[in-house]
Amino acid sequence: MPRELRPRKPRKSYADIAGNGIEDNESAAGPSNILLEDEADDSENEFEPDKDPKGSNKVLSSDEDEDDVDMDDIQEPESEMEVEETPNQRRKTASSSKPPRAPITSATYPGSPTMSVSLKTRKEKSRRLPPRVHQATCTPSEATPLVAAPRVAKTYALPSPSAHHRHRAIPVFFREEMVERLDELPALFNEPRIVPTNSMTADHSLTNRVSKAWGFNVGAGPVWQIMEDRSCYKESISSGPGPEKESLRRPRVYQDVSVRPDWQVLITRDALKYLPTDSTMTEDGQFKPPPQVDCYLGPCDRQTRVSFNMFDSVATSAYFEDGTGYVFNAGSPVWGIDWCPTYQADRPVRQFRHHLAVAPFPSRSHAPSIGVKTARPSPACVQIWALKPRTREDNTMDDDHPQRDPAEVRCEMVLCLESGPAQEIKWCPLPAHDPWEGAPPRIPRRLGILAGTFEDGSLSIYVVPDPEDVRPPEHDAARPVFVGLPEPALRIEHEGASCWSLDWANSEVIAVGLTNGCLAVYNVKQALESGETSNIFPTHFIAVHQSAIRALAWIRVPPTDGSGVPNLSEDPMVIASGGYDGVECLTDIREPHGNVVNRTRDVINSATYSVFATGPIMIDHDNTVKSYSVSPSMLGRGHILMEPDGPVWSVSASDYHPQLAVGSADGSCTTTNTLKSTRRGGIVPFLVHKIYQLDYSRKTGEFRMLEHFLPQEMQEKTTSAKGKAQGKDKHKDKQDADADAETKGRSTNTGVWPSEIGVHRVAWNNGNGLGGAPLLASATASGLCRVDWLLGRWIKDRTPYVSVPKMRKEVEGASDESDEEV
């Protein structure tokens, strides 16, 4: 007897199980989008941000508090889901002559109400559907064409909740020890009043408070009330009384290193070949002195012409009532500038004097070639300028405008070198000078250790003598002393490549970017202490880029062990670099390759590490300055900080505050706040402050320096919005802009600028404590350099969280709530 098969029984569809009222004839078995409850939970992306428990579409991030969000500024997106069709509409659709469409099923989305969705829109809604679905089993008589399960197309795993949202910077290194803060407004050459306070990263609520408070800064510089030193060096001393003191975080280094004995003081005639010159020559074949620079200073409607010879300086207070800047002439285009660090206990001995190293080119017409080495000896110089209290009342070039400022900038010493002009110079980030109080241990004493990449293709490190110890007794104090240093303390060279950029990780480790696209890391401590001047082998040599590396910055964060505990006695391990190939990389020197974080068609000219923005700051397309986070939860995520009008030459961040300085080819030096508010459209605008702008007349050969600009609000736009704005009646917009500029007497923005006005270098004062942190130095292609004293202010002059002690939880009983009214 043949075996009887089990009778086939039809199965109900998931639409019937859901019980949503769909008729039987419309709930035929077929592909279904219904998710069971347990699988719906499993299908959610673990990287997807949490939804607002109130049911709105606002996304709450872990680094954003609810009081940060202005609900009036949030625009609810229109729903892309189709409205549920009525039974009459479905009957009309079924009876139409068009080809039959797939039946309507019900899709349940986690966290949202049940809505009926047509399968014709499944392709359009694929990004909104969970990646896994169930398919119902159907009989042969009820078989319908199967539709492939929708697939989620994601370009990245990080949350992108809204175009109006900016994630707050998440600290990478958390300091639990106390730090220092200012208790009163700082002033130049005065002892700052410093009190201990809780570190910004002592706990999560303090991090949120201080970060939000920095967002209320609307000034050009930092607000002095909440500045703190967030640097991290392995040389710091963790034991001892007063762990908040800067002398423990930034100790004195290289106690046994001395100036090379072959130094000598040169007379002016012998030093002329090292100084900047004119591009033309005299009849006897000698180069002429550099031409004077004629620049107009003062308010726009009543500017005064000032003629700068080499080594001349003037204070802007002679032309502005509230001027806080100092302008000086180095003689030729400057491509290197940096502040010399000073030990905390030695600053009062020198009346809080600040030293600045300036590296000019030999002439205005000098144009080095990438990777082409010059033969030694190649005469060049590095000038040591000092910002110090004024010693003479009459030190101005214009008798009609006497100096009203108690300070002055003066060139104290010129280092005459044989390595060629410098491409970039940087002091050792920790104080490396001899004690200035008491009997000197040696003559001459050290001022610091200066490293630079020079045109002979080398990385050369010089031990710079103190200007007071090398100046002869009969020498005029108003003129610089010329000191010859024929050989550096350490010279590093590579065959077939030139050293092009550099950055110190601490006082011992230095990274070099080569013109062949490779990174080289050196530990120079043993060589400097032993007096070895020849080549040393690198500890790491990694091929990262396909062309010359122009931008280089260490991520000064200590490495961690397997349990996540930072090892404070180890060197940093990550380097951010950018080159002429337009690639921006993060390289862990423990791995033999770089990790690309961004690609652009522009040349990456500069990079800096911001401890407040928790990542490197580099250049993106269309002259955009962008920061990239290195925090594990936001790794690689970038935020646009500002968009200058011209290509960016230099960026600089500080260890004491989140203000970013930018120098660009249009002649402007600008600053902005990297810790801006996390939401657009709030009470605090995204401001960009133009400190000054240099202009040049090709007809007369004269410059003018404009300042006191009103701050500009940066408008962040999406790519689609930018395209629409560019394609909307360009001709009419240009006519309106030209007419407006002609009416108001302003020049219109252009894409071509004279090479003489470019701001090549900017540098915050990072090594002279909280009292010197507001100082910003900048250098231009005209040879004019500038030092500005910049301070910020609170919006509406209201201190967030009522007072700084309450903000820092210095007062007992202060609320721990992170949503306290600001």
C-alpha positions in Angstrom: 0.0 0.0 0.0 1.5 3.3 -1.0 2.5 5.7 1.7 0.1 8.6 2.1 1.6 12.1 2.3 0.6 14.5 5.0 -2.1 16.9 3.7 -0.7 20.4 3.0 -2.2 23.1 5.2 -2.0 26.8 4.4 -0.1 29.0 6.8 -1.2 32.3 8.0 0.9 35.3 7.0 2.6 37.6 9.4 0.2 40.3 8.5 -2.6 38.2 10.0 -0.5 37.6 13.1 0.1 41.3 13.5 -3.7 41.9 13.5 -3.6 45.2 11.8 -6.9 44.9 10.1 -5.8 44.0 6.6 -8.3 42.0 4.7 -7.6 38.3 3.9 -7.4 38.9 0.2 -4.7 41.5 0.7 -2.7 39.4 3.1 -1.6 36.7 0.8 1.5 34.9 1.8 4.6 36.4 0.4 7.6 38.5 1.4 7.0 40.1 4.7 8.8 42.9 6.5 7.4 42.0 9.9 10.1 41.6 12.6 9.5 39.6 15.7 10.2 41.6 18.9 13.4 39.8 19.9 14.9 40.0 16.4 13.9 43.6 16.0 16.0 44.4 19.1 18.9 42.3 17.8 18.8 44.1 14.4 19.6 47.5 15.8 23.0 48.9 15.1 25.1 49.0 18.3 26.8 52.1 17.0 23.5 53.9 16.4 22.9 56.8 18.9 20.2 56.5 21.4 16.8 58.1 20.7 15.2 60.7 22.9 13.0 58.9 25.4 10.3 61.4 24.8 9.8 60.0 21.3 11.2 62.8 19.2 13.7 62.4 16.5 16.5 64.2 18.4 19.6 62.1 19.0 21.3 62.3 22.4 25.0 61.7 22.4 27.0 60.8 25.4 29.0 64.0 25.2 26.0 66.3 24.9 23.8 67.4 27.8 20.2 68.3 27.3 20.6 71.8 28.4 23.0 72.3 25.5 20.2 72.0 23.0 17.9 74.8 22.0 14.7 73.0 21.0 13.6 76.0 19.0 16.6 75.6 16.7 15.9 72.0 15.9 14.0 71.5 12.7 12.0 68.3 12.6 12.6 66.5 9.3 9.6 65.7 7.2 8.6 62.1 7.3 9.6 60.1 4.2 7.0 57.4 5.0 3.9 57.1 2.9 0.6 57.7 4.6 -1.5 54.6 5.2 -4.0 54.2 2.4 -7.7 53.9 3.1 -9.7 50.8 2.0 -11.4 52.8 -0.8 -8.0 53.8 -2.2 -6.7 50.3 -2.1 -9.8 49.1 -4.0 -9.2 51.7 -6.7 -5.7 50.7 -7.0 -6.5 47.0 -7.3 -9.1 47.7 -10.0 -6.9 49.9 -12.1 -5.5 48.8 -15.5 -1.9 49.1 -14.4 0.2 46.0 -13.7 -0.6 44.6 -10.2 1.8 45.6 -7.5 2.9 43.7 -4.5 0.5 43.5 -1.6 0.7 46.0 1.2 2.2 44.7 4.3 2.9 46.2 7.7 6.4 47.1 8.8 7.2 47.6 12.5 10.2 49.8 13.3 11.8 49.7 16.7 11.0 52.9 18.6 8.3 54.1 16.1 4.6 53.5 15.6 3.4 50.8 13.2 2.8 52.3 9.7 1.7 50.6 6.4 4.3 50.9 3.7 4.0 50.1 0.1 6.5 47.7 -1.3 7.1 50.0 -4.3 8.9 52.3 -1.9 11.0 49.5 -0.4 14.1 50.5 -2.4 13.7 54.1 -1.3 13.2 53.1 2.3 16.0 50.5 2.4 18.1 52.6 4.7 15.3 52.9 7.2 14.5 49.2 7.4 16.4 46.8 9.7 18.9 44.6 7.9 17.3 41.2 8.7 13.7 40.3 7.8 11.6 37.1 7.9 10.0 35.6 4.8 6.7 33.7 5.0 6.4 30.3 3.4 3.8 30.2 0.5 2.0 27.5 -1.4 2.6 27.0 -5.1 -0.8 28.4 -6.0 0.0 31.5 -4.0 3.5 32.0 -5.1 4.6 35.5 -5.9 7.9 36.9 -7.1 10.2 37.2 -4.2 11.7 40.5 -3.4 15.2 40.6 -2.0 15.6 41.6 1.6 16.5 45.3 1.9 20.1 46.0 2.7 21.4 48.8 4.8 23.9 51.0 3.0 26.1 52.8 5.5 29.2 54.8 4.8 30.4 54.9 8.4 29.5 53.6 11.8 29.7 56.9 13.7 26.5 58.7 14.5 25.4 61.6 12.3 22.3 62.9 14.0 21.9 66.3 12.5 23.5 68.9 10.3 23.1 71.3 13.3 25.0 69.1 15.7 28.7 69.3 16.7 30.1 66.6 19.0 31.9 68.0 22.0 35.6 67.1 22.1 36.3 64.1 24.2 39.6 64.2 26.2 42.1 61.5 25.4 44.4 62.0 28.5 42.7 62.5 31.9 44.7 64.3 34.5 43.4 63.8 38.0 45.9 65.9 39.8 45.2 69.6 40.5 46.4 72.3 38.2 46.9 76.1 38.3 44.7 78.9 37.1 44.9 82.7 37.2 43.1 84.5 40.0 43.4 88.0 38.4 43.8 89.5 35.0 47.4 88.9 33.7 49.7 91.7 32.6 53.0 91.7 30.7 56.1 91.6 32.9 54.1 91.3 36.1 54.0 88.3 38.5 50.7 86.5 37.8 48.5 85.6 40.7 48.0 81.8 40.5 45.8 79.6 42.6 45.3 75.8 42.6 42.2 74.3 41.0 40.7 71.1 39.9 41.8 69.8 36.6 39.3 70.0 33.7 39.5 66.3 33.2 39.3 65.3 36.9 35.8 64.0 36.4 33.1 63.9 33.7 31.0 66.7 35.0 34.0 69.0 35.2 34.9 68.2 31.7 31.4 69.1 30.5 31.3 72.3 32.6 34.6 73.7 31.4 34.1 72.7 27.8 30.7 74.4 27.8 32.2 77.5 29.5 34.9 77.7 26.8 32.1 77.8 24.2 30.9 81.1 25.7 34.1 82.9 24.8 33.5 85.4 22.0 36.8 87.2 22.1 39.9 87.0 19.9 42.0 85.4 22.6 41.5 83.1 25.6 39.5 84.0 28.6 42.1 84.2 31.4 39.7 82.9 34.1 39.8 79.2 33.0 43.1 78.8 31.3 45.1 75.7 32.4 48.1 73.8 31.3 46.9 70.6 29.7 50.3 69.5 28.4 51.6 66.0 29.0 55.4 65.2 29.0 57.1 62.1 30.3 59.7 64.3 32.1 57.1 65.7 34.4 57.6 65.0 38.1 54.7 63.3 39.7 55.9 63.2 43.3 56.6 66.1 45.6 54.6 68.8 47.3 52.3 71.0 45.2 51.6 68.7 42.3 49.7 71.5 40.6 52.9 73.6 40.1 54.0 74.2 36.5 57.7 73.6 37.6 56.8 69.9 38.1 54.9 69.5 34.8 57.6 71.4 32.8 61.0 70.7 34.6 64.3 72.0 33.4 66.1 69.6 31.1 69.6 69.0 29.6 71.5 70.3 32.7 74.8 69.0 31.4 74.7 70.3 27.9 76.8 73.3 27.1 77.4 75.7 24.2 79.9 74.4 21.6 83.3 76.0 22.2 83.8 77.2 18.6 81.3 80.1 19.0 82.6 83.6 18.4 81.4 87.2 18.3 81.5 88.7 14.8 81.9 92.3 13.9 79.3 93.9 11.7 81.5 93.7 8.5 82.0 90.0 8.9 78.4 89.3 9.7 76.9 91.1 6.6 77.1 87.9 4.5 74.8 86.1 7.0 72.2 88.9 7.1 69.3 89.4 4.7 70.2 91.4 1.6 68.5 93.0 -1.4 68.1 91.1 -4.6 70.3 93.6 -6.5 74.1 94.1 -6.2 76.4 97.1 -6.1 79.0 97.9 -8.8 81.7 96.2 -6.9 79.7 92.9 -6.7 78.4 93.2 -3.2 74.8 92.7 -2.2 72.9 95.8 -1.1 71.3 96.0 2.3 67.7 94.9 2.4 65.3 97.7 1.4 63.2 99.4 4.0 59.6 98.4 4.3 57.1 101.3 4.1 53.9 100.3 5.9 50.9 102.4 6.9 49.7 101.8 10.5 46.8 103.1 12.4 43.0 103.5 11.8 41.9 103.1 8.2 40.8 106.7 7.8 44.0 108.3 9.2 46.9 105.9 8.8 50.5 107.0 9.2 53.3 105.8 7.0 56.1 104.2 8.9 59.5 103.1 7.3 61.0 100.0 8.8 64.6 99.2 8.4 66.0 95.9 9.4 65.8 95.4 13.2 63.4 98.3 13.7 60.3 97.8 15.8 57.2 99.9 16.9 54.3 99.4 19.2 50.8 99.7 17.8 49.8 101.7 20.9 51.5 104.7 19.2 48.7 104.6 16.6 45.8 103.1 18.5 44.5 104.0 21.9 44.0 100.3 22.8 46.8 98.9 20.7 48.4 95.8 22.3 50.6 94.7 19.4 54.3 95.1 18.3 55.5 95.2 14.8 59.2 94.6 13.8 61.1 94.0 10.6 63.4 90.9 10.2 64.7 92.1 6.8 63.3 89.4 4.4 60.5 86.8 4.2 60.3 84.8 7.4 59.6 81.0 7.3 60.3 80.1 10.9 59.2 81.6 14.3 58.8 80.1 17.7 58.8 81.1 21.5 61.6 80.0 23.8 60.4 78.2 26.9 61.4 79.6 30.3 61.5 77.8 33.7 58.9 79.0 36.1 61.3 80.0 38.9 63.6 82.0 36.6 61.0 84.3 35.1 61.0 87.0 37.8 64.9 87.2 37.5 64.5 88.4 33.9 61.4 90.5 34.6 59.3 88.0 32.7 61.1 88.6 29.4 60.0 86.5 26.4 62.4 85.4 23.7 61.4 84.7 20.1 63.4 83.0 17.4 62.9 84.3 13.9 64.4 82.6 10.8 64.4 84.9 7.6 65.4 84.0 4.1 68.5 85.6 2.5 66.5 87.8 0.3 63.0 88.4 -1.1 63.8 86.7 -4.3 65.1 83.5 -2.7 63.1 80.5 -3.7 64.3 77.1 -2.5 63.5 73.9 -4.4 62.0 70.9 -2.7 64.6 68.2 -2.1 67.5 70.2 -3.6 70.3 70.6 -1.1 72.6 73.5 -1.0 76.3 73.0 -0.5 77.9 74.1 2.8 78.9 76.6 3.9 75.7 78.4 3.0 75.5 81.6 5.1 72.2 82.3 6.8 70.9 83.6 10.2 68.4 83.1 13.0 67.5 86.2 14.9 66.7 86.2 18.6 64.2 88.9 19.5 63.1 89.8 23.1 59.8 91.2 24.3 60.8 93.1 27.4 60.1 96.2 29.5 61.1 99.5 27.8 64.5 100.9 28.9 64.4 104.1 26.9 61.5 106.6 26.5 62.5 107.6 23.0 62.5 104.5 20.9 60.3 105.3 18.0 60.8 106.2 14.4 58.1 108.8 14.3 58.5 111.8 16.6 54.8 112.8 16.1 53.7 109.5 17.7 55.6 109.0 20.9 55.5 105.5 22.4 52.9 105.0 25.2 53.6 101.4 25.7 55.9 100.3 28.6 57.2 97.3 26.5 59.3 96.9 23.4 60.5 94.3 21.0 64.2 94.3 20.2 66.6 92.0 18.4 69.2 91.0 21.0 71.3 88.5 19.1 71.8 87.1 15.5 73.0 83.6 15.1 75.2 83.3 12.0 74.9 79.8 10.7 76.5 77.8 7.8 73.6 75.4 7.2 71.6 77.6 4.9 68.2 79.3 5.5 65.8 77.5 7.8 62.6 76.0 6.5 61.2 75.5 10.0 62.5 76.0 13.5 61.2 74.8 16.9 62.6 75.2 20.4 62.8 72.2 22.7 59.3 72.3 24.3 60.7 72.1 27.9 63.0 74.8 29.5 66.6 74.0 28.6 68.4 77.1 29.8 70.8 77.5 32.7 69.7 79.1 36.0 69.7 82.9 35.8 69.9 83.5 39.5 73.2 83.1 41.4 76.6 82.2 40.1 76.5 81.0 36.5 77.6 77.4 36.1 79.3 78.1 32.9 80.0 81.0 30.5 78.2 81.5 28.2 75.0 80.1 29.7 72.4 78.4 27.6 69.3 80.2 26.4 67.7 77.0 25.0 68.0 74.2 22.5 66.8 75.1 19.0 66.1 72.5 16.2 65.4 73.3 12.6 65.3 71.9 9.1 67.7 73.8 6.8 68.3 74.2 3.1 71.4 72.0 3.2 68.9 69.1 3.7 69.8 68.5 7.4 68.0 68.5 10.7 70.4 70.6 12.9 70.1 71.2 16.6 71.9 74.2 18.1 72.6 75.0 21.7 71.9 78.8 21.7 74.0 81.0 24.1 72.4 83.6 26.4 72.6 87.1 24.7 73.7 88.7 28.0 76.8 86.5 28.3 78.0 87.0 24.7 77.5 90.7 24.4 80.8 92.6 24.8 80.9 95.3 27.4 81.4 98.1 24.9 78.6 96.9 22.6 75.6 99.1 22.1 72.6 97.5 23.8 70.3 98.9 21.2 71.9 96.9 18.4 72.1 93.1 18.2 75.2 91.1 18.8 76.4 88.8 16.0 77.4 85.3 17.2 78.9 82.8 14.8 78.0 79.1 15.3 79.8 77.3 12.5 78.7 73.8 13.6 75.5 72.6 15.3 75.5 70.4 18.4 73.9 67.6 16.3 73.4 67.3 12.5 71.2 64.6 10.9 71.2 64.0 7.2 69.7 61.5 4.8 71.1 60.4 1.5 68.7 61.2 -1.4 66.2 63.2 0.7 66.1 66.4 2.6 64.6 67.1 6.0 61.6 69.3 5.4 59.5 69.4 8.6 59.9 68.6 12.3 58.2 68.4 15.7 59.3 67.6 19.2 57.4 64.8 21.1 59.2 65.9 24.3 62.8 67.0 25.2 64.3 63.7 23.9 62.3 62.5 20.9 61.9 64.4 17.6 60.2 63.4 14.4 61.3 64.6 10.9 59.4 64.7 7.7 61.5 64.0 4.6 61.0 65.1 1.0 60.7 61.5 -0.2 57.6 61.0 1.9 59.1 59.1 4.8 59.0 59.7 8.6 62.1 59.4 10.7 62.0 59.4 14.5 65.1 60.1 16.6 66.0 60.0 20.2 68.5 62.8 20.5 69.1 62.9 24.2 72.2 60.7 24.3 73.8 62.4 21.3 73.3 65.9 22.8 74.7 64.9 26.2 77.7 63.0 24.8 78.6 65.7 22.3 78.2 63.5 19.3 77.8 65.6 16.2 77.7 63.0 13.5 74.7 61.1 12.1 72.7 58.9 14.4 70.4 56.1 13.4 66.6 56.7 13.7 64.6 54.6 16.0 61.8 54.4 13.4 61.8 55.0 9.7 58.4 54.6 8.0 57.3 55.4 4.4 53.9 57.2 4.7 53.4 59.6 1.8 54.2 59.6 -1.9 55.7 63.1 -1.8 57.3 65.6 0.5 56.0 65.8 4.1 55.4 69.5 4.9 53.1 69.2 8.0 54.0 67.2 11.1 52.6 67.1 14.6 53.0 64.7 17.5 49.8 63.6 19.3 51.3 64.2 22.8 49.4 61.5 24.6 51.1 58.7 26.6 50.5 55.2 25.4 48.4 52.8 27.4 48.9 49.2 28.5 46.5 46.3 27.9 44.2 47.4 30.7 43.9 51.0 29.4 46.1 52.6 32.0 48.3 55.3 30.5 52.1 54.9 30.9 53.3 58.4 31.8 56.9 57.5 31.5 56.8 56.5 27.8 57.1 58.6 24.7 54.0 59.4 22.5 53.4 56.9 19.7 51.2 58.7 17.1 52.2 61.3 14.5 49.9 63.3 12.3 51.3 64.3 9.0 50.3 65.9 5.7 52.2 66.4 2.5 52.3 67.6 -1.0 50.2 64.5 -2.1 47.2 66.0 -0.3 47.0 63.0 2.1 46.5 63.4 5.8 47.7 60.5 7.9 47.8 59.3 11.5 50.8 57.0 12.0 51.4 54.8 15.0 55.2 54.3 14.9 54.8 50.8 16.2 53.2 49.9 12.9 55.1 50.3 9.5 52.4 52.2 7.7 50.2 55.2 7.9 46.4 55.4 8.3 44.7 57.9 6.0 42.1 60.1 7.6 41.5 62.5 4.7 42.4 63.2 1.1 42.3 66.6 -0.6 43.6 68.2 -3.7 45.4 70.9 -1.8 48.9 70.9 -0.4 48.9 70.4 3.4 51.2 73.2 4.6 50.8 73.0 8.3 49.5 70.8 11.1 49.2 71.2 14.9 48.0 69.2 17.8 45.3 70.7 20.0 44.9 69.1 23.4 41.5 70.9 23.8 40.2 69.7 20.4 41.7 66.3 21.2 43.3 65.8 17.8 45.3 67.2 14.9 44.2 70.3 13.1 45.1 70.4 9.4 43.9 71.7 6.0 41.0 70.4 3.9 39.8 71.4 0.5 38.8 74.9 -0.3 41.1 76.4 2.3 39.2 74.8 5.1 40.7 74.4 8.5 39.5 71.1 10.1 40.2 69.2 13.3 40.2 65.4 13.5 39.4 63.6 16.7 41.7 60.9 18.0 39.4 59.9 20.8 38.5 56.2 20.4 34.8 56.9 20.4 35.1 59.6 17.7 38.2 58.4 15.9 38.7 60.2 12.6 35.6 62.4 12.9 36.3 65.9 11.7 34.8 69.3 12.4 35.3 72.4 10.3 36.7 75.2 12.4 37.0 78.1 9.9 37.3 78.9 6.2 39.9 81.6 5.5 39.7 83.6 2.2 43.1 82.3 1.0 45.2 79.2 1.2 46.4 78.4 4.7 50.1 78.7 5.4 50.2 77.9 9.1 48.0 76.9 12.0 48.9 76.9 15.7 47.2 75.7 18.9 48.1 76.3 22.5 48.5 74.0 25.5 46.7 76.6 27.7 43.6 77.4 25.8 41.5 76.3 22.8 42.0 79.4 20.6 43.4 78.5 17.2 45.6 80.9 15.2 45.7 80.7 11.4 47.9 82.5 8.9 46.8 82.6 5.2 48.1 83.8 1.9 45.6 86.6 1.7 47.6 88.5 4.4 45.2 87.8 7.3 46.0 86.5 10.7 42.8 85.1 12.3 41.8 83.2 15.4 38.7 81.1 16.4 37.5 79.0 19.3 37.9 75.3 18.8 35.4 74.5 21.6 32.4 76.1 20.0 28.9 75.4 21.1 27.7 71.9 20.1 24.5 73.3 18.4 24.2 76.0 15.7 21.6 78.7 16.0 22.1 79.2 19.8 23.0 82.4 21.7 26.7 81.9 21.0 27.7 82.5 17.4 30.6 80.8 15.7 32.9 83.8 15.4 36.2 84.2 13.5 38.4 87.1 14.6 40.7 88.8 12.1 43.6 90.2 14.2 45.1 92.1 11.2 45.4 92.0 7.5 48.4 93.0 5.4 47.8 94.7 2.1 50.3 95.7 -0.7 50.3 98.1 -3.5 52.1 96.9 -6.6 52.2 100.4 -8.0 53.9 102.1 -5.1 55.5 99.1 -3.3 54.0 100.2 0.0 52.2 98.1 2.6 49.3 98.8 4.9 48.3 96.9 8.0 44.6 96.9 8.8 43.2 95.8 12.1 40.3 96.3 14.5 38.0 94.3 12.3 34.6 93.3 13.5 34.3 89.5 14.1 32.7 87.5 11.4 30.2 84.7 12.0 31.1 81.5 10.3 28.1 79.9 8.5 28.5 76.1 8.1 26.7 74.8 5.1 26.2 71.4 3.7 27.7 70.4 0.3 24.3 70.7 -1.4 23.6 74.1 0.1 27.0 75.3 -1.1 26.3 74.1 -4.6 22.9 75.8 -4.7 24.4 79.0 -3.5 27.2 79.0 -6.0 24.8 78.4 -8.9 22.3 81.1 -8.0 22.8 84.1 -10.2 26.5 84.5 -9.8 26.7 87.6 -12.0 24.1 89.5 -10.1 25.8 88.6 -6.7 29.2 89.8 -8.0 27.7 93.1 -9.2 26.0 93.7 -5.8 29.2 92.8 -3.9 31.3 95.2 -6.1 28.8 98.0 -5.6 28.7 97.5 -1.9 32.5 97.4 -1.6 32.8 100.5 -3.7 30.3 102.3 -1.5 31.9 101.4 1.8 35.5 101.8 0.5 36.5 98.1 1.0 38.3 95.8 -1.3 36.5 92.7 -2.7 37.8 89.2 -2.1 39.9 87.8 -4.9 41.7 84.6 -5.7 45.0 86.3 -6.4 47.1 88.0 -3.8 50.7 89.4 -3.9 53.2 87.0 -2.5 54.6 89.7 -0.2 51.5 89.7 2.1 51.3 86.0 3.0 51.3 85.2 6.7 53.8 82.3 6.7 53.9 81.4 10.4 51.8 81.8 13.5 52.8 80.6 17.0 51.2 80.8 20.4 53.4 81.3 23.4 53.4 77.7 24.8 56.4 77.7 27.2 56.1 80.7 29.5 53.2 79.9 31.7 49.7 81.2 32.1 50.9 84.8 32.2 52.4 84.5 28.7 49.7 82.3 27.1 47.8 85.2 25.4 50.9 86.2 23.3 50.6 85.3 19.6 53.6 85.7 17.2 53.2 85.9 13.4 55.6 86.3 10.5 54.9 87.5 6.9 56.6 87.3 3.5 57.3 91.1 3.6 59.7 90.6 6.6 57.3 92.3 9.0 56.6 90.2 12.0 54.1 90.9 14.8 53.5 90.0 18.4 49.9 90.5 19.8 48.5 90.3 23.3 45.1 88.8 22.9 42.4 88.2 25.5 38.9 86.9 25.2 35.6 87.8 27.0 32.4 86.1 28.0 29.3 86.6 26.0 27.3 89.4 27.6 30.1 89.6 30.2 28.5 86.9 32.3 30.6 84.2 33.8 29.1 80.7 33.2 28.0 78.8 36.3 27.9 82.1 38.3 31.6 82.0 39.2 34.8 80.2 38.3 35.2 78.5 41.8 31.7 77.1 41.4 32.5 76.0 37.9 35.6 74.2 39.0 33.9 72.8 42.1 36.4 74.6 44.4 33.5 75.6 46.7 32.3 72.9 49.0 28.7 71.9 48.4 28.8 72.9 44.7 26.2 71.1 42.7 27.4 68.1 40.7 24.6 68.5 38.2 26.0 69.0 34.7 22.9 70.8 33.6 23.4 73.7 36.1 22.3 77.1 34.6 25.1 78.8 32.8 
